Amino acid sequence: MDNYLTIKEVCAILQVKEHYIYALTSQKKIPFIKLGRFLRFERDKIEQWMNQMMQKPEGIEKVKNTTF
């Protein structure tokens, strides 16, 4: 079961408080599994979710084409 994380482990990885993760789960904005009253998170899916959430710079082509 090493590939499943508890809410405390997810909080440590993301460096956020538990109430934030609970808010994300209630809005179904983060992948999770509910086992009775327990929440578990698949490590691979959390990593994919984090990669999707990563902000990409906008207008990078404009910067490349600008001459100084």
PQR file of N, CA, C, O and H, with PARSE charges and radii, in Angstrom:
ATOM      1  N   MET A   1       0.813  -1.201   0.000 -0.4000 1.5000
ATOM      2  CA  MET A   1       0.000   0.000   0.000 -0.0000 2.0000
ATOM      3  C   MET A   1       0.859   1.267   0.000  0.5500 1.7000
ATOM      4  O   MET A   1       0.392   2.339   0.387 -0.5500 1.4000
ATOM      5  N   ASP A   2       2.113   1.139  -0.435 -0.4000 1.5000
ATOM      6  CA  ASP A   2       2.992   2.306  -0.484 -0.0000 2.0000
ATOM      7  C   ASP A   2       2.566   3.323  -1.527  0.5500 1.7000
ATOM      8  O   ASP A   2       2.970   4.484  -1.470 -0.5500 1.4000
ATOM      9  H   ASP A   2       2.492   0.269  -0.750  0.4000 1.0000
ATOM     10  N   ASN A   3       1.744   2.885  -2.489 -0.4000 1.5000
ATOM     11  CA  ASN A   3       1.346   3.828  -3.528 -0.0000 2.0000
ATOM     12  C   ASN A   3       0.114   4.637  -3.133  0.5500 1.7000
ATOM     13  O   ASN A   3      -0.346   5.474  -3.909 -0.5500 1.4000
ATOM     14  H   ASN A   3       1.416   1.942  -2.536  0.4000 1.0000
ATOM     15  N   TYR A   4      -0.431   4.397  -1.928 -0.4000 1.5000
ATOM     16  CA  TYR A   4      -1.556   5.181  -1.423 -0.0000 2.0000
ATOM     17  C   TYR A   4      -1.089   6.104  -0.304  0.5500 1.7000
ATOM     18  O   TYR A   4      -0.362   5.688   0.598 -0.5500 1.4000
ATOM     19  H   TYR A   4      -0.058   3.717  -1.298  0.4000 1.0000
ATOM     20  N   LEU A   5      -1.514   7.355  -0.373 -0.4000 1.5000
ATOM     21  CA  LEU A   5      -1.113   8.359   0.609 -0.0000 2.0000
ATOM     22  C   LEU A   5      -2.287   8.722   1.504  0.5500 1.7000
ATOM     23  O   LEU A   5      -3.442   8.690   1.078 -0.5500 1.4000
ATOM     24  H   LEU A   5      -2.105   7.693  -1.106  0.4000 1.0000
ATOM     25  N   THR A   6      -1.979   9.066   2.743 -0.4000 1.5000
ATOM     26  CA  THR A   6      -2.993   9.596   3.643 -0.0000 2.0000
ATOM     27  C   THR A   6      -3.115  11.102   3.404  0.5500 1.7000
ATOM     28  O   THR A   6      -2.313  11.699   2.686 -0.5500 1.4000
ATOM     29  H   THR A   6      -1.041   9.092   3.088  0.4000 1.0000
ATOM     30  N   ILE A   7      -4.114  11.687   4.007 -0.4000 1.5000
ATOM     31  CA  ILE A   7      -4.293  13.133   3.843 -0.0000 2.0000
ATOM     32  C   ILE A   7      -3.109  13.895   4.435  0.5500 1.7000
ATOM     33  O   ILE A   7      -2.706  14.926   3.898 -0.5500 1.4000
ATOM     34  H   ILE A   7      -4.766  11.203   4.590  0.4000 1.0000
ATOM     35  N   LYS A   8      -2.550  13.395   5.537 -0.4000 1.5000
ATOM     36  CA  LYS A   8      -1.396  14.060   6.143 -0.0000 2.0000
ATOM     37  C   LYS A   8      -0.178  14.010   5.217  0.5500 1.7000
ATOM     38  O   LYS A   8       0.587  14.971   5.138 -0.5500 1.4000
ATOM     39  H   LYS A   8      -2.878  12.557   5.973  0.4000 1.0000
ATOM     40  N   GLU A   9      -0.003  12.892   4.524 -0.4000 1.5000
ATOM     41  CA  GLU A   9       1.122  12.773   3.593 -0.0000 2.0000
ATOM     42  C   GLU A   9       0.943  13.707   2.395  0.5500 1.7000
ATOM     43  O   GLU A   9       1.904  14.326   1.939 -0.5500 1.4000
ATOM     44  H   GLU A   9      -0.625  12.111   4.588  0.4000 1.0000
ATOM     45  N   VAL A  10      -0.285  13.806   1.887 -0.4000 1.5000
ATOM     46  CA  VAL A  10      -0.550  14.728   0.773 -0.0000 2.0000
ATOM     47  C   VAL A  10      -0.297  16.165   1.222  0.5500 1.7000
ATOM     48  O   VAL A  10       0.284  16.957   0.479 -0.5500 1.4000
ATOM     49  H   VAL A  10      -1.066  13.304   2.257  0.4000 1.0000
ATOM     50  N   CYS A  11      -0.730  16.501   2.432 -0.4000 1.5000
ATOM     51  CA  CYS A  11      -0.498  17.848   2.973 -0.0000 2.0000
ATOM     52  C   CYS A  11       0.996  18.147   3.060  0.5500 1.7000
ATOM     53  O   CYS A  11       1.431  19.256   2.752 -0.5500 1.4000
ATOM     54  H   CYS A  11      -1.202  15.858   3.035  0.4000 1.0000
ATOM     55  N   ALA A  12       1.770  17.163   3.477 -0.4000 1.5000
ATOM     56  CA  ALA A  12       3.215  17.357   3.589 -0.0000 2.0000
ATOM     57  C   ALA A  12       3.851  17.560   2.214  0.5500 1.7000
ATOM     58  O   ALA A  12       4.737  18.400   2.058 -0.5500 1.4000
ATOM     59  H   ALA A  12       1.416  16.262   3.727  0.4000 1.0000
ATOM     60  N   ILE A  13       3.404  16.797   1.221 -0.4000 1.5000
ATOM     61  CA  ILE A  13       3.946  16.928  -0.128 -0.0000 2.0000
ATOM     62  C   ILE A  13       3.612  18.290  -0.712  0.5500 1.7000
ATOM     63  O   ILE A  13       4.475  18.956  -1.283 -0.5500 1.4000
ATOM     64  H   ILE A  13       2.683  16.115   1.347  0.4000 1.0000
ATOM     65  N   LEU A  14       2.351  18.704  -0.570 -0.4000 1.5000
ATOM     66  CA  LEU A  14       1.894  19.965  -1.162 -0.0000 2.0000
ATOM     67  C   LEU A  14       2.167  21.176  -0.272  0.5500 1.7000
ATOM     68  O   LEU A  14       2.032  22.319  -0.708 -0.5500 1.4000
ATOM     69  H   LEU A  14       1.650  18.163  -0.106  0.4000 1.0000
ATOM     70  N   GLN A  15       2.549  20.916   0.971 -0.4000 1.5000
ATOM     71  CA  GLN A  15       2.820  21.963   1.961 -0.0000 2.0000
ATOM     72  C   GLN A  15       1.595  22.865   2.158  0.5500 1.7000
ATOM     73  O   GLN A  15       1.678  24.091   2.088 -0.5500 1.4000
ATOM     74  H   GLN A  15       2.658  19.988   1.325  0.4000 1.0000
ATOM     75  N   VAL A  16       0.457  22.208   2.409 -0.4000 1.5000
ATOM     76  CA  VAL A  16      -0.797  22.913   2.680 -0.0000 2.0000
ATOM     77  C   VAL A  16      -1.450  22.296   3.906  0.5500 1.7000
ATOM     78  O   VAL A  16      -1.032  21.240   4.381 -0.5500 1.4000
ATOM     79  H   VAL A  16       0.389  21.212   2.466  0.4000 1.0000
ATOM     80  N   LYS A  17      -2.470  22.958   4.409 -0.4000 1.5000
ATOM     81  CA  LYS A  17      -3.194  22.472   5.588 -0.0000 2.0000
ATOM     82  C   LYS A  17      -4.282  21.489   5.165  0.5500 1.7000
ATOM     83  O   LYS A  17      -4.739  21.489   4.022 -0.5500 1.4000
ATOM     84  H   LYS A  17      -2.810  23.816   4.022  0.4000 1.0000
ATOM     85  N   GLU A  18      -4.683  20.648   6.124 -0.4000 1.5000
ATOM     86  CA  GLU A  18      -5.685  19.618   5.859 -0.0000 2.0000
ATOM     87  C   GLU A  18      -6.992  20.205   5.357  0.5500 1.7000
ATOM     88  O   GLU A  18      -7.615  19.632   4.463 -0.5500 1.4000
ATOM     89  H   GLU A  18      -4.312  20.647   7.053  0.4000 1.0000
ATOM     90  N   HIS A  19      -7.421  21.327   5.907 -0.4000 1.5000
ATOM     91  CA  HIS A  19      -8.716  21.866   5.503 -0.0000 2.0000
ATOM     92  C   HIS A  19      -8.726  22.232   4.018  0.5500 1.7000
ATOM     93  O   HIS A  19      -9.780  22.188   3.384 -0.5500 1.4000
ATOM     94  H   HIS A  19      -6.914  21.792   6.633  0.4000 1.0000
ATOM     95  N   TYR A  20      -7.574  22.592   3.457 -0.4000 1.5000
ATOM     96  CA  TYR A  20      -7.489  22.902   2.030 -0.0000 2.0000
ATOM     97  C   TYR A  20      -7.709  21.633   1.200  0.5500 1.7000
ATOM     98  O   TYR A  20      -8.433  21.661   0.204 -0.5500 1.4000
ATOM     99  H   TYR A  20      -6.718  22.629   3.973  0.4000 1.0000
ATOM    100  N   ILE A  21      -7.089  20.528   1.606 -0.4000 1.5000
ATOM    101  CA  ILE A  21      -7.257  19.262   0.890 -0.0000 2.0000
ATOM    102  C   ILE A  21      -8.700  18.776   1.014  0.5500 1.7000
ATOM    103  O   ILE A  21      -9.269  18.272   0.046 -0.5500 1.4000
ATOM    104  H   ILE A  21      -6.501  20.506   2.415  0.4000 1.0000
ATOM    105  N   TYR A  22      -9.296  18.926   2.205 -0.4000 1.5000
ATOM    106  CA  TYR A  22     -10.700  18.553   2.365 -0.0000 2.0000
ATOM    107  C   TYR A  22     -11.591  19.390   1.438  0.5500 1.7000
ATOM    108  O   TYR A  22     -12.556  18.873   0.874 -0.5500 1.4000
ATOM    109  H   TYR A  22      -8.834  19.336   2.991  0.4000 1.0000
ATOM    110  N   ALA A  23     -11.276  20.655   1.282 -0.4000 1.5000
ATOM    111  CA  ALA A  23     -12.051  21.518   0.378 -0.0000 2.0000
ATOM    112  C   ALA A  23     -11.899  21.036  -1.065  0.5500 1.7000
ATOM    113  O   ALA A  23     -12.882  20.993  -1.805 -0.5500 1.4000
ATOM    114  H   ALA A  23     -10.492  21.074   1.740  0.4000 1.0000
ATOM    115  N   LEU A  24     -10.687  20.673  -1.474 -0.4000 1.5000
ATOM    116  CA  LEU A  24     -10.468  20.170  -2.829 -0.0000 2.0000
ATOM    117  C   LEU A  24     -11.218  18.865  -3.071  0.5500 1.7000
ATOM    118  O   LEU A  24     -11.766  18.652  -4.153 -0.5500 1.4000
ATOM    119  H   LEU A  24      -9.888  20.708  -0.874  0.4000 1.0000
ATOM    120  N   THR A  25     -11.243  17.996  -2.072 -0.4000 1.5000
ATOM    121  CA  THR A  25     -11.956  16.725  -2.248 -0.0000 2.0000
ATOM    122  C   THR A  25     -13.465  16.944  -2.298  0.5500 1.7000
ATOM    123  O   THR A  25     -14.159  16.285  -3.073 -0.5500 1.4000
ATOM    124  H   THR A  25     -10.798  18.168  -1.193  0.4000 1.0000
ATOM    125  N   SER A  26     -13.972  17.850  -1.493 -0.4000 1.5000
ATOM    126  CA  SER A  26     -15.422  18.089  -1.506 -0.0000 2.0000
ATOM    127  C   SER A  26     -15.870  18.694  -2.833  0.5500 1.7000
ATOM    128  O   SER A  26     -17.012  18.502  -3.252 -0.5500 1.4000
ATOM    129  H   SER A  26     -13.409  18.386  -0.864  0.4000 1.0000
ATOM    130  N   GLN A  27     -14.971  19.426  -3.496 -0.4000 1.5000
ATOM    131  CA  GLN A  27     -15.257  20.012  -4.808 -0.0000 2.0000
ATOM    132  C   GLN A  27     -14.825  19.089  -5.948  0.5500 1.7000
ATOM    133  O   GLN A  27     -14.977  19.420  -7.124 -0.5500 1.4000
ATOM    134  H   GLN A  27     -14.044  19.583  -3.156  0.4000 1.0000
ATOM    135  N   LYS A  28     -14.285  17.928  -5.579 -0.4000 1.5000
ATOM    136  CA  LYS A  28     -13.788  16.940  -6.553 -0.0000 2.0000
ATOM    137  C   LYS A  28     -12.757  17.544  -7.508  0.5500 1.7000
ATOM    138  O   LYS A  28     -12.789  17.301  -8.715 -0.5500 1.4000
ATOM    139  H   LYS A  28     -14.162  17.659  -4.623  0.4000 1.0000
ATOM    140  N   LYS A  29     -11.850  18.331  -6.946 -0.4000 1.5000
ATOM    141  CA  LYS A  29     -10.801  18.973  -7.735 -0.0000 2.0000
ATOM    142  C   LYS A  29      -9.459  18.267  -7.615  0.5500 1.7000
ATOM    143  O   LYS A  29      -8.489  18.656  -8.266 -0.5500 1.4000
ATOM    144  H   LYS A  29     -11.824  18.529  -5.967  0.4000 1.0000
ATOM    145  N   ILE A  30      -9.400  17.223  -6.780 -0.4000 1.5000
ATOM    146  CA  ILE A  30      -8.178  16.451  -6.598 -0.0000 2.0000
ATOM    147  C   ILE A  30      -8.590  14.978  -6.606  0.5500 1.7000
ATOM    148  O   ILE A  30      -9.618  14.626  -6.028 -0.5500 1.4000
ATOM    149  H   ILE A  30     -10.188  16.907  -6.251  0.4000 1.0000
ATOM    150  N   PRO A  31      -7.806  14.114  -7.251 -0.5600 1.5000
ATOM    151  CA  PRO A  31      -8.178  12.690  -7.293  0.2800 2.0000
ATOM    152  C   PRO A  31      -8.009  12.035  -5.927  0.5500 1.7000
ATOM    153  O   PRO A  31      -6.972  12.185  -5.281 -0.5500 1.4000
ATOM    154  N   PHE A  32      -9.033  11.310  -5.496 -0.4000 1.5000
ATOM    155  CA  PHE A  32      -8.981  10.634  -4.197 -0.0000 2.0000
ATOM    156  C   PHE A  32      -9.881   9.414  -4.212  0.5500 1.7000
ATOM    157  O   PHE A  32     -10.725   9.248  -5.093 -0.5500 1.4000
ATOM    158  H   PHE A  32      -9.875  11.188  -6.021  0.4000 1.0000
ATOM    159  N   ILE A  33      -9.683   8.566  -3.218 -0.4000 1.5000
ATOM    160  CA  ILE A  33     -10.506   7.384  -2.995 -0.0000 2.0000
ATOM    161  C   ILE A  33     -11.072   7.509  -1.592  0.5500 1.7000
ATOM    162  O   ILE A  33     -10.357   7.872  -0.658 -0.5500 1.4000
ATOM    163  H   ILE A  33      -8.998   8.701  -2.502  0.4000 1.0000
ATOM    164  N   LYS A  34     -12.351   7.208  -1.443 -0.4000 1.5000
ATOM    165  CA  LYS A  34     -12.962   7.258  -0.118 -0.0000 2.0000
ATOM    166  C   LYS A  34     -13.253   5.833   0.327  0.5500 1.7000
ATOM    167  O   LYS A  34     -14.017   5.111  -0.313 -0.5500 1.4000
ATOM    168  H   LYS A  34     -12.932   6.913  -2.202  0.4000 1.0000
ATOM    169  N   LEU A  35     -12.639   5.444   1.422 -0.4000 1.5000
ATOM    170  CA  LEU A  35     -12.835   4.121   2.014 -0.0000 2.0000
ATOM    171  C   LEU A  35     -13.557   4.314   3.340  0.5500 1.7000
ATOM    172  O   LEU A  35     -12.928   4.543   4.373 -0.5500 1.4000
ATOM    173  H   LEU A  35     -12.018   6.031   1.943  0.4000 1.0000
ATOM    174  N   GLY A  36     -14.874   4.222   3.303 -0.4000 1.5000
ATOM    175  CA  GLY A  36     -15.644   4.530   4.502 -0.0000 2.0000
ATOM    176  C   GLY A  36     -15.498   6.008   4.803  0.5500 1.7000
ATOM    177  O   GLY A  36     -15.892   6.856   4.003 -0.5500 1.4000
ATOM    178  H   GLY A  36     -15.386   4.036   2.464  0.4000 1.0000
ATOM    179  N   ARG A  37     -14.931   6.311   5.956 -0.4000 1.5000
ATOM    180  CA  ARG A  37     -14.707   7.720   6.309 -0.0000 2.0000
ATOM    181  C   ARG A  37     -13.267   8.169   6.072  0.5500 1.7000
ATOM    182  O   ARG A  37     -12.886   9.286   6.423 -0.5500 1.4000
ATOM    183  H   ARG A  37     -14.611   5.622   6.606  0.4000 1.0000
ATOM    184  N   PHE A  38     -12.476   7.281   5.472 -0.4000 1.5000
ATOM    185  CA  PHE A  38     -11.062   7.576   5.236 -0.0000 2.0000
ATOM    186  C   PHE A  38     -10.822   7.988   3.791  0.5500 1.7000
ATOM    187  O   PHE A  38     -11.410   7.424   2.868 -0.5500 1.4000
ATOM    188  H   PHE A  38     -12.785   6.373   5.187  0.4000 1.0000
ATOM    189  N   LEU A  39      -9.962   8.967   3.606 -0.4000 1.5000
ATOM    190  CA  LEU A  39      -9.558   9.400   2.275 -0.0000 2.0000
ATOM    191  C   LEU A  39      -8.161   8.866   1.988  0.5500 1.7000
ATOM    192  O   LEU A  39      -7.276   8.909   2.843 -0.5500 1.4000
ATOM    193  H   LEU A  39      -9.484   9.425   4.355  0.4000 1.0000
ATOM    194  N   ARG A  40      -7.982   8.369   0.781 -0.4000 1.5000
ATOM    195  CA  ARG A  40      -6.660   7.931   0.324 -0.0000 2.0000
ATOM    196  C   ARG A  40      -6.411   8.524  -1.049  0.5500 1.7000
ATOM    197  O   ARG A  40      -7.343   8.806  -1.803 -0.5500 1.4000
ATOM    198  H   ARG A  40      -8.701   8.334   0.087  0.4000 1.0000
ATOM    199  N   PHE A  41      -5.145   8.706  -1.356 -0.4000 1.5000
ATOM    200  CA  PHE A  41      -4.734   9.349  -2.593 -0.0000 2.0000
ATOM    201  C   PHE A  41      -3.676   8.479  -3.252  0.5500 1.7000
ATOM    202  O   PHE A  41      -2.684   8.119  -2.619 -0.5500 1.4000
ATOM    203  H   PHE A  41      -4.389   8.478  -0.744  0.4000 1.0000
ATOM    204  N   GLU A  42      -3.883   8.137  -4.531 -0.4000 1.5000
ATOM    205  CA  GLU A  42      -2.878   7.359  -5.260 -0.0000 2.0000
ATOM    206  C   GLU A  42      -1.715   8.276  -5.612  0.5500 1.7000
ATOM    207  O   GLU A  42      -1.901   9.342  -6.199 -0.5500 1.4000
ATOM    208  H   GLU A  42      -4.689   8.430  -5.046  0.4000 1.0000
ATOM    209  N   ARG A  43      -0.528   7.850  -5.247 -0.4000 1.5000
ATOM    210  CA  ARG A  43       0.675   8.668  -5.452 -0.0000 2.0000
ATOM    211  C   ARG A  43       0.809   9.096  -6.915  0.5500 1.7000
ATOM    212  O   ARG A  43       1.075  10.267  -7.188 -0.5500 1.4000
ATOM    213  H   ARG A  43      -0.376   6.984  -4.769  0.4000 1.0000
ATOM    214  N   ASP A  44       0.628   8.170  -7.854 -0.4000 1.5000
ATOM    215  CA  ASP A  44       0.776   8.493  -9.282 -0.0000 2.0000
ATOM    216  C   ASP A  44      -0.242   9.539  -9.729  0.5500 1.7000
ATOM    217  O   ASP A  44       0.094  10.455 -10.480 -0.5500 1.4000
ATOM    218  H   ASP A  44       0.411   7.220  -7.632  0.4000 1.0000
ATOM    219  N   LYS A  45      -1.471   9.404  -9.272 -0.4000 1.5000
ATOM    220  CA  LYS A  45      -2.515  10.348  -9.688 -0.0000 2.0000
ATOM    221  C   LYS A  45      -2.287  11.728  -9.086  0.5500 1.7000
ATOM    222  O   LYS A  45      -2.597  12.737  -9.719 -0.5500 1.4000
ATOM    223  H   LYS A  45      -1.744   8.660  -8.662  0.4000 1.0000
ATOM    224  N   ILE A  46      -1.755  11.784  -7.878 -0.4000 1.5000
ATOM    225  CA  ILE A  46      -1.435  13.080  -7.265 -0.0000 2.0000
ATOM    226  C   ILE A  46      -0.300  13.749  -8.040  0.5500 1.7000
ATOM    227  O   ILE A  46      -0.331  14.960  -8.263 -0.5500 1.4000
ATOM    228  H   ILE A  46      -1.503  10.964  -7.363  0.4000 1.0000
ATOM    229  N   GLU A  47       0.696  12.971  -8.447 -0.4000 1.5000
ATOM    230  CA  GLU A  47       1.798  13.536  -9.243 -0.0000 2.0000
ATOM    231  C   GLU A  47       1.290  14.045 -10.589  0.5500 1.7000
ATOM    232  O   GLU A  47       1.699  15.118 -11.033 -0.5500 1.4000
ATOM    233  H   GLU A  47       0.721  11.988  -8.265  0.4000 1.0000
ATOM    234  N   GLN A  48       0.399  13.287 -11.249 -0.4000 1.5000
ATOM    235  CA  GLN A  48      -0.193  13.741 -12.513 -0.0000 2.0000
ATOM    236  C   GLN A  48      -1.007  15.015 -12.298  0.5500 1.7000
ATOM    237  O   GLN A  48      -0.924  15.949 -13.095 -0.5500 1.4000
ATOM    238  H   GLN A  48       0.067  12.416 -10.889  0.4000 1.0000
ATOM    239  N   TRP A  49      -1.781  15.053 -11.234 -0.4000 1.5000
ATOM    240  CA  TRP A  49      -2.606  16.223 -10.910 -0.0000 2.0000
ATOM    241  C   TRP A  49      -1.718  17.452 -10.690  0.5500 1.7000
ATOM    242  O   TRP A  49      -2.034  18.544 -11.163 -0.5500 1.4000
ATOM    243  H   TRP A  49      -1.848  14.295 -10.586  0.4000 1.0000
ATOM    244  N   MET A  50      -0.609  17.266  -9.972 -0.4000 1.5000
ATOM    245  CA  MET A  50       0.301  18.383  -9.724 -0.0000 2.0000
ATOM    246  C   MET A  50       0.893  18.890 -11.039  0.5500 1.7000
ATOM    247  O   MET A  50       1.024  20.099 -11.232 -0.5500 1.4000
ATOM    248  H   MET A  50      -0.352  16.379  -9.588  0.4000 1.0000
ATOM    249  N   ASN A  51       1.246  17.985 -11.936 -0.4000 1.5000
ATOM    250  CA  ASN A  51       1.790  18.395 -13.234 -0.0000 2.0000
ATOM    251  C   ASN A  51       0.757  19.157 -14.052  0.5500 1.7000
ATOM    252  O   ASN A  51       1.103  20.113 -14.745 -0.5500 1.4000
ATOM    253  H   ASN A  51       1.140  17.003 -11.779  0.4000 1.0000
ATOM    254  N   GLN A  52      -0.497  18.750 -13.982 -0.4000 1.5000
ATOM    255  CA  GLN A  52      -1.565  19.458 -14.692 -0.0000 2.0000
ATOM    256  C   GLN A  52      -1.807  20.842 -14.110  0.5500 1.7000
ATOM    257  O   GLN A  52      -2.167  21.770 -14.834 -0.5500 1.4000
ATOM    258  H   GLN A  52      -0.778  17.974 -13.418  0.4000 1.0000
ATOM    259  N   MET A  53      -1.613  20.980 -12.821 -0.4000 1.5000
ATOM    260  CA  MET A  53      -1.858  22.244 -12.141 -0.0000 2.0000
ATOM    261  C   MET A  53      -0.720  23.242 -12.343  0.5500 1.7000
ATOM    262  O   MET A  53      -0.879  24.431 -12.070 -0.5500 1.4000
ATOM    263  H   MET A  53      -1.321  20.226 -12.233  0.4000 1.0000
ATOM    264  N   MET A  54       0.426  22.758 -12.822 -0.4000 1.5000
ATOM    265  CA  MET A  54       1.584  23.627 -12.999 -0.0000 2.0000
ATOM    266  C   MET A  54       1.267  24.716 -14.018  0.5500 1.7000
ATOM    267  O   MET A  54       0.767  24.435 -15.108 -0.5500 1.4000
ATOM    268  H   MET A  54       0.555  21.792 -13.045  0.4000 1.0000
ATOM    269  N   GLN A  55       1.558  25.947 -13.657 -0.4000 1.5000
ATOM    270  CA  GLN A  55       1.298  27.090 -14.528 -0.0000 2.0000
ATOM    271  C   GLN A  55       2.386  27.187 -15.592  0.5500 1.7000
ATOM    272  O   GLN A  55       3.579  27.118 -15.293 -0.5500 1.4000
ATOM    273  H   GLN A  55       1.964  26.176 -12.772  0.4000 1.0000
ATOM    274  N   LYS A  56       1.958  27.344 -16.816 -0.4000 1.5000
ATOM    275  CA  LYS A  56       2.899  27.553 -17.910 -0.0000 2.0000
ATOM    276  C   LYS A  56       2.922  29.039 -18.239  0.5500 1.7000
ATOM    277  O   LYS A  56       1.874  29.684 -18.268 -0.5500 1.4000
ATOM    278  H   LYS A  56       0.990  27.400 -17.059  0.4000 1.0000
ATOM    279  N   PRO A  57       4.099  29.583 -18.486 -0.5600 1.5000
ATOM    280  CA  PRO A  57       4.174  31.018 -18.786  0.2800 2.0000
ATOM    281  C   PRO A  57       3.434  31.347 -20.074  0.5500 1.7000
ATOM    282  O   PRO A  57       3.527  30.623 -21.065 -0.5500 1.4000
ATOM    283  N   GLU A  58       2.703  32.444 -20.042 -0.4000 1.5000
ATOM    284  CA  GLU A  58       1.965  32.896 -21.217 -0.0000 2.0000
ATOM    285  C   GLU A  58       2.833  33.858 -22.026  0.5500 1.7000
ATOM    286  O   GLU A  58       3.655  34.590 -21.475 -0.5500 1.4000
ATOM    287  H   GLU A  58       2.627  33.032 -19.237  0.4000 1.0000
ATOM    288  N   GLY A  59       2.640  33.842 -23.312 -0.4000 1.5000
ATOM    289  CA  GLY A  59       3.333  34.793 -24.164 -0.0000 2.0000
ATOM    290  C   GLY A  59       4.814  34.533 -24.302  0.5500 1.7000
ATOM    291  O   GLY A  59       5.565  35.459 -24.606 -0.5500 1.4000
ATOM    292  H   GLY A  59       1.972  33.247 -23.760  0.4000 1.0000
ATOM    293  N   ILE A  60       5.267  33.303 -24.089 -0.4000 1.5000
ATOM    294  CA  ILE A  60       6.698  33.021 -24.167 -0.0000 2.0000
ATOM    295  C   ILE A  60       7.217  33.260 -25.584  0.5500 1.7000
ATOM    296  O   ILE A  60       8.374  33.642 -25.755 -0.5500 1.4000
ATOM    297  H   ILE A  60       4.656  32.551 -23.841  0.4000 1.0000
ATOM    298  N   GLU A  61       6.387  33.042 -26.597 -0.4000 1.5000
ATOM    299  CA  GLU A  61       6.809  33.284 -27.979 -0.0000 2.0000
ATOM    300  C   GLU A  61       7.080  34.769 -28.209  0.5500 1.7000
ATOM    301  O   GLU A  61       7.994  35.124 -28.952 -0.5500 1.4000
ATOM    302  H   GLU A  61       5.446  32.732 -26.458  0.4000 1.0000
ATOM    303  N   LYS A  62       6.299  35.630 -27.582 -0.4000 1.5000
ATOM    304  CA  LYS A  62       6.519  37.081 -27.724 -0.0000 2.0000
ATOM    305  C   LYS A  62       7.881  37.460 -27.169  0.5500 1.7000
ATOM    306  O   LYS A  62       8.589  38.286 -27.747 -0.5500 1.4000
ATOM    307  H   LYS A  62       5.556  35.342 -26.978  0.4000 1.0000
ATOM    308  N   VAL A  63       8.248  36.849 -26.039 -0.4000 1.5000
ATOM    309  CA  VAL A  63       9.528  37.162 -25.419 -0.0000 2.0000
ATOM    310  C   VAL A  63      10.679  36.669 -26.304  0.5500 1.7000
ATOM    311  O   VAL A  63      11.691  37.355 -26.450 -0.5500 1.4000
ATOM    312  H   VAL A  63       7.674  36.178 -25.570  0.4000 1.0000
ATOM    313  N   LYS A  64      10.521  35.487 -26.889 -0.4000 1.5000
ATOM    314  CA  LYS A  64      11.562  34.939 -27.746 -0.0000 2.0000
ATOM    315  C   LYS A  64      11.789  35.813 -28.983  0.5500 1.7000
ATOM    316  O   LYS A  64      12.926  35.958 -29.434 -0.5500 1.4000
ATOM    317  H   LYS A  64       9.699  34.930 -26.770  0.4000 1.0000
ATOM    318  N   ASN A  65      10.739  36.385 -29.525 -0.4000 1.5000
ATOM    319  CA  ASN A  65      10.833  37.158 -30.754 -0.0000 2.0000
ATOM    320  C   ASN A  65      11.186  38.627 -30.525  0.5500 1.7000
ATOM    321  O   ASN A  65      11.363  39.375 -31.487 -0.5500 1.4000
ATOM    322  H   ASN A  65       9.816  36.267 -29.158  0.4000 1.0000
ATOM    323  N   THR A  66      11.286  39.037 -29.298 -0.4000 1.5000
ATOM    324  CA  THR A  66      11.611  40.441 -28.992 -0.0000 2.0000
ATOM    325  C   THR A  66      13.112  40.642 -29.066  0.5500 1.7000
ATOM    326  O   THR A  66      13.883  39.862 -28.508 -0.5500 1.4000
ATOM    327  H   THR A  66      11.141  38.429 -28.517  0.4000 1.0000
ATOM    328  N   THR A  67      13.520  41.697 -29.762 -0.4000 1.5000
ATOM    329  CA  THR A  67      14.950  42.019 -29.822 -0.0000 2.0000
ATOM    330  C   THR A  67      15.226  43.179 -28.877  0.5500 1.7000
ATOM    331  O   THR A  67      14.432  44.114 -28.767 -0.5500 1.4000
ATOM    332  H   THR A  67      12.893  42.330 -30.216  0.4000 1.0000
ATOM    333  N   PHE A  68      16.339  43.104 -28.213 -0.4000 1.5000
ATOM    334  CA  PHE A  68      16.722  44.140 -27.262 -0.0000 2.0000
ATOM    335  C   PHE A  68      17.914  44.915 -27.753  0.5500 1.7000
ATOM    336  O   PHE A  68      18.376  45.832 -27.074 -0.5500 1.4000
ATOM    337  H   PHE A  68      16.983  42.345 -28.302  0.4000 1.0000
TER
END
